[in-house]
Every structure is written in C-alpha cells, then in structure tokens.
Amino acid sequence: MAGMLRRFAQVDVFAAEPYRGNPVAVVLDADGLDTATMARVARWTNLSETTFLLPPSEPGADYRVRIFTPVLELPFAGHPTLGTCHAWLAAGGTPQVQGTIVQQCAAGLITIRDVAGRRAFAAPPLLRSGAVDPATKAAVIDAFGLDPGAVVAAEWVDNGPGWLALLLDRPETVLAAKPHFVDLDVGLVAPYPAGSAAAIEVRAFFPKDGVMLEDPVTGSLNASLGQWLLGSGRLAAPYVAAQGTALDRAGRVHIAQDAAAHGDAPGQVWVGGDTVTCINGTIDL
C-alpha cells in the first residue's frame, strides 16, 4: 500500500568533495512515522545512520531528530547531526536564533553553529575517561596486530558509543593496522609532522556480527579525541583530522575550541566539517 511522499536527502558529511566523506540519509517531514517504520527504513538504506526530522517538543529547539543505525536507535551521533542540520536548512528551516541551530535528540539539546565558515556541533561531555587497564590495552593491541612499542597511550574517550583510543607513533602505523575481532569500539590516532595539512590521522572501528567494521569519518570519536588531545596538551586548536584514507575517502574534521570561560575549566570543543547534498528527492512512506 502506498504511503505519502516525504522529502528525502542523502548528505555527504566531513568532505568538501561529494562521495568522499560519510553519507547520512535524512527523511524530512517524518511526523506520524512510528518507530518500527523508521527502523525498517534504516535497515533498507543500509547506511551507518538514517535520521528522521520531527517538530521539536522542547522549548528552544529548532527541530527534533531520531537517529537509527540498521540495527538500533542512537541517542546522538556526530556526522548525522551535521548532515541533518544541512538537510533541514536546505529544506527551508530557519533557526530561532540567527547563527545558532539547536537540535533536539535523545541525548538532549545539541548546539550547532558556524565555526570558520563550517557548521560545527558542541562536543558532548565524556562519560568515561582515563587510562585503559593493562589487560584491555594488551587485548586491543593484539587484536590490531600492533607492536606494543608503537603505542604511545591508551585512553577511554567514551562520549556514548564506548570509544577506546590508542595513540600511535606514526600515521603509517595507523594506516597499516589490520584488526581482528575485539568487542569494543576502537579509535586509532597518530600525529602528522608539524606543518602538515592535517594534524592527525584517525581510523574508527566497531564490532558487528563477529567482525570489525571501519567507519569512514566519525564525528563522535573526533569529538572525544579532541577533548583528550587538547586537554592533555598533545594538540592545540584549531586543527584538522584526516580520516577515511584507508577507505579511499577524504574525510576532514575541523576541531576548534573556545577560550576557557572561567578558572581552569577548558573551553567548549567544536566539531565541524563540510557537508554536501548528493541525493535529493522523495521517499514513499
């Protein structure tokens, strides 16, 4: 049975050149769709995330979004946030406060603003941080076939998905890693020499059906990496993270940080990137 035609877009995120970043599918005008239908559409698009735009239900929010992977609903995710905001603005959305967009999602209200000409979201607070215990660190190093001497640090950088990060010695070590299964979301990162176009090379892996899948460009991981690397003095903002190189993508994540507001409290970290519409039309739901 036919449903109703709803506006639909696929937006490439974290790349200025189409088809080189991380795509997200966006169903606009999703009011009236139930959870089962949203989950079915997300399984069908088979992208890492599909989002559904709804009228806001909280004061101050410009729109509400629900975010689905092919297997579950997420409270928040980075590249879907920027892609959904792009699609909402392209469809004629107007923020209540000029220059600032407020997204309502299951994780709360997320602020999006322009930073150096690109939209960026405020990095959410870390739920877990600190050094990884030796046994877990050793298991991850073994799963990725790494030389322990190439691991500079191992840190929990969990802002929701459960990220564990390994800081490695060189970008070449990151790009050469070949993971075996480990039941953890793992980020690999290494610095480029001073003066390079990108400050770090990043890869992100997550477990599914007994294998490790690689995400092309990851907003949530880059958000938490930024908080760790800036907070520990390993990097200074602004900087650019390269991701997706091993997948023939050209992801670029732009990290900025506000000045400290008071005392020793760190300034807000912002995660931004280019966005471009690759598919624009309707979907029958």
VENVENNOR-V644365 format. One record per pair of residues at least 24 apart in sequence whose ideal C-beta (glycine too) atoms are under 6 Angstrom apart, sorted by the first residue. I is the first residue (numbers start at 1). J is the second residue. D is the distance in Angstrom with one decimal. If there is no record, write none. Layout:
# VENVENNOR-V644365
I_J_D / I_J_D
This chain:
# VENVENNOR-V644365
2_284_6.0 / 3_284_5.3 / 3_285_4.5 / 5_282_4.3 / 5_284_5.8 / 6_283_5.6 / 6_285_5.4 / 8_281_5.7 / 8_282_5.7 / 8_283_4.0 / 9_87_4.5 / 9_277_5.6 / 9_280_5.1 / 10_278_5.2 / 10_279_3.8 / 11_83_3.9 / 11_86_5.1 / 11_87_5.6 / 11_275_5.6 / 11_277_5.5 / 12_276_5.1 / 12_278_5.2 / 13_79_4.1 / 13_82_5.1 / 13_83_4.6 / 13_275_5.2 / 14_217_4.1 / 14_251_4.5 / 14_253_5.5 / 14_273_3.8 / 15_250_5.5 / 15_251_5.7 / 16_274_4.2 / 18_276_5.2 / 18_278_5.2 / 20_249_5.2 / 20_250_4.0 / 21_217_5.5 / 21_251_5.4 / 22_79_4.8 / 22_216_4.3 / 22_217_4.1 / 23_47_5.7 / 24_49_5.3 / 24_79_5.9 / 24_80_4.7 / 24_83_3.7 / 25_50_4.2 / 26_51_5.1 / 26_84_5.4 / 26_87_4.1 / 27_52_4.9 / 28_53_4.8 / 28_91_5.4 / 30_54_5.5 / 38_68_5.6 / 39_68_5.8 / 42_68_3.6 / 42_70_5.6 / 43_70_4.8 / 46_70_5.8 / 49_77_5.6 / 49_80_4.4 / 51_80_5.0 / 51_84_4.6 / 56_104_5.1 / 58_104_5.2 / 60_102_5.6 / 61_102_5.0 / 61_104_3.7 / 61_109_5.9 / 62_95_5.0 / 62_96_6.0 / 62_101_5.3 / 62_102_5.2 / 63_88_5.5 / 64_104_4.2 / 65_103_5.9 / 65_105_5.2 / 75_106_3.7 / 75_107_4.1 / 76_105_5.5 / 76_107_3.7 / 76_160_5.9 / 77_220_6.0 / 78_219_1.6 / 78_220_4.6 / 79_219_4.6 / 81_121_5.0 / 82_119_5.8 / 82_275_5.6 / 83_275_6.0 / 85_112_5.1 / 85_119_5.9 / 86_275_4.0 / 115_256_4.9 / 115_270_5.0 / 115_272_5.0 / 118_254_5.8 / 118_272_4.2 / 120_270_4.1 / 120_271_5.7 / 120_272_2.9 / 121_271_5.6 / 122_268_5.6 / 123_223_3.7 / 123_227_6.0 / 123_269_4.1 / 123_271_5.5 / 124_159_5.1 / 126_159_5.3 / 126_224_5.9 / 127_158_5.1 / 128_156_4.6 / 128_158_3.9 / 129_156_5.5 / 130_156_5.7 / 132_164_6.0 / 140_182_5.8 / 140_186_6.0 / 143_179_5.8 / 143_180_5.0 / 143_182_3.9 / 144_177_4.8 / 144_179_4.9 / 145_178_5.7 / 155_228_5.6 / 157_224_3.7 / 157_228_5.1 / 159_220_5.8 / 159_224_4.6 / 161_185_5.0 / 161_220_5.7 / 163_187_5.4 / 163_221_5.4 / 163_224_5.6 / 171_201_3.8 / 174_201_4.9 / 174_203_5.6 / 175_246_5.5 / 179_205_5.5 / 179_212_4.3 / 181_210_5.8 / 181_212_5.9 / 183_207_5.3 / 187_221_4.6 / 189_225_5.8 / 198_240_4.8 / 198_242_3.8 / 199_235_6.0 / 199_239_3.8 / 199_240_6.0 / 200_241_5.0 / 201_242_5.2 / 202_241_5.1 / 202_243_4.3 / 216_244_4.5 / 216_247_5.4 / 216_249_4.7 / 217_243_4.7 / 217_244_5.1 / 217_251_3.2 / 219_271_5.5 / 222_253_4.4 / 222_271_5.7 / 223_271_4.6 / 226_255_4.4 / 226_269_4.7 / 227_269_5.4 / 230_257_5.8 / 231_266_5.9
